[in-house]
Amino acid sequence: MTQPDAHGTTVLITEARLLCVMWKKRMAAVALCSLLLLSGCLTPQQDVEVPDVVLPEGWSTITARTVANPHLNGFDDCASLEDALKASIEEEYRVQLLQAIADENQYWGGVWMDGAEMAMEDGAVSTGATAEPRTTPTRTEGEDFSGTNNQEAGVDEADFVKTDGYHIYYLQGQRLHVFSVPEFGELEALSTTTVSGTPVSMMLDGDRLVVVSTLSPWSVARDHPVIDAMGWDGDYNDWRTSSLTKFTVLDIENRSQPEVQRELFIEGSYITAREVNGTVRSITHAWMDIHGIQSWLSLPNGYYSLDVDNPLRLEIREKVAFQAMIDNRRLIDALSLSDLIPQVYEYANGEVTLHSMSDNACQEFVAPEDSMNRGISSIFSLDLASDTFTYEVDHVIGTYPQVYASADVLVLAESAFAGWWFWDNDGKDEMTNLHTFDISAPDATLYTGSGRINGTVLNQFSLSEHEGVLRVATTTGQWNRWWMNDP
């Protein structure tokens, strides 16, 4: 057997090292391929279905917005009102779809829906105490006891605590407590009444008390007769609106046993209420839900497998958006006016009465000349002293307002345009419409004029009226325009 010399030994060691290096490289390649496969980088691209849609010329053009007179104008008839609301809704959702095309990484937020609240029937629960005659000296508000801290003298604002000097009325959760004050420093519990919904405030006039509650349709007791009148079929997505304002009118002549006279369910969100000489003016804002209308893009399978810079992505988004616009138009065309405006449901003596807001040829609806809004602010004038439900109502089409009221003047301060209106019209600043009404007469709310100022109004305390002069504090600039780098 031949003994390897030094040179041969060197050759054998070199060959061994080469085989080791080749083996390590092979293993590294296998590991790299495995990593790429697991991460999806080498996965075959998924087929993407491009919508069979032809984009017409100018389909995405935004017409330059025009600013005109903020004066409130009525509509010729209900058909004109319906056409105006539908045009505003279609343009609003068209802009939102165009925004979805531009902002590919949009976040679609939602409203967290708590479980359905267990609402209780209204009813008075007597504590066993008996109403006492007023044998004590007359007590005067401002001298013997304090009332609600109102912004203006003579205008009573809704509050969760009220007093007439002889009794204290207090809202605690869903309960209305009534206490007598036989002597200053003494309290005697008279009654507790359960009120459904979320009571937020009340107004007092003599022997009548009105409790204002906010609630969602699904928090109304399932056996309440008003459910059938609202047309609920069991699907939580089928409500006309997600917000209701409820007025519970109580006869409190016997403070130990308050009696519910009627309940009023008004479609829309509660803003505020004022009481002057027995007349309550309540302002609500309604935003009617339109089921099935689209403001987002339903992108096809495989869209996100495309490279971010692949031009096919933009083509797909545009075609999906245009198809959604067509579908939205068909849905909107099929709506009736009653789908677009709020209604009032009155429950009294075991019966529900529907009060349509389209009576009188829709003459109560007004809007600025350049309005492109779908929200409806309703000014209800209610007579607390009446044994029957009598009311006058005026509807202003616009954005959610701030409300100021003196004894004679009511002011609605609303943003002139909704946020989407400024899309592709970034040069315009925020503006506020000021609509004034004469409320000196208890049975009428008379429109007196409108103006427009730059900026936005923070709250009711940014407004004040003195001897016919309206004073307003605003903040100017551009707000909530997420698509701008430096608004």
Secondary structure, 3 states (H helix, E strand, C coil): CCCCCHHHHHHHHHHHHHHHHHHHHHHHHHHHHHHHHHHCCCCCCCCCCCCCCCCCCCCCCCCCCCCCCCCEEECCCHHHHHHHHHHHHHHHHHHHHHHHHHCCCCCCCCCCCCCCCCCCCCEEEECCCCCCCCCCCCCCECCCECCCCCCCCCCEECECEEECCCEEEEEECCEEEEEECCCCCCCEEEEEEECCCEEEEEEEECCEEEEEEEECHHHCCCCCCHHHHHCCCCCHHHCCCCCEEEEEEEECCCCCCCEEEEEEEEECEEEEEEEECCEEEEEEEECCCCCCCCCCCCCCCCHHHCCCCCHHHHHHHHHHHHHHHHHHHHHHHCCCHHHCCCEEEEEECCEEEEEECCCHHHCCEEEECCCCCCCEEEEEEEECCCCCCCEEEEEEECCCEEEEECCCEEEEEEECCCHHHHCCCCCCCCEEEEEEEECCCCCCCEEEEEEEEECECCCHHHEEEECCEEEECCECCCCCCCCCCCC
